[in-house]
Amino acid sequence: MSKKDKNQTVEEPQVQDDINNTIDDSQVEELTVEEQLTTDLAKEKDKFMRLFAEFENYKKRTTKERIDLFKTASEEVIVSLLPVLDDFERALLHIEDDKEAEELRKGVLLIYNKLLTTLEKKGLSKIEVRQGDVFNADNHEAITQIPAPTDDLKGKIIDVVEKGYKLGEKVIRFPKVVIGQ
């Protein structure tokens, strides 16, 4: 072999290694770019899914709020009519004592029932409270405490001063009660 032949054989593997290194480097770069794009895609997909879920929650929340608003839109008007309802009940109690005012009692009772029926159609319902029920601060408003007539009425409702009402599921006026000590 001549010196030229030796140089050529020596140069050939070097050139081949350079070519292999170039290919390997470009493949590594391509994989890195591919991996980077895959990672970026996964991040963007995650952001999109979170944003989509947040938007769905927003839609559900606003829909629920709108439904609640429609249910209780008349709350202010109904709350302002509750004292009128109370006055009708007081009038009926006093008229029952007077035997001469039977026709008046029938007329007041008719108007009271009509008003009550109309309000019930709009979602108003009474909160039922009876004497002897256990007092619960979450559901009742205590006006005063008096000594309990018997031991079994301690901590229980003795009298209902003012009825409570709900509009749909929302309490618009808590029942006002007297409890035993």
Secondary structure, 3 states (H helix, E strand, C coil): CCHHHHHHHHHHHHHHHHHHHHHHHHHHHHHHHHHHHHHHHHHHHHHHHHHHHHHHHHHHHHHHHHHHHHHCCCHHHHHHHHHHHHHHHHHHHHHHHCHHHHHHHHHHHHHHHHHHHHHHHCCEEEECCCCCCECCCCCCEEEEEECCCCHHHECEEEEEEECEEEECCEEEECCEEEEEC
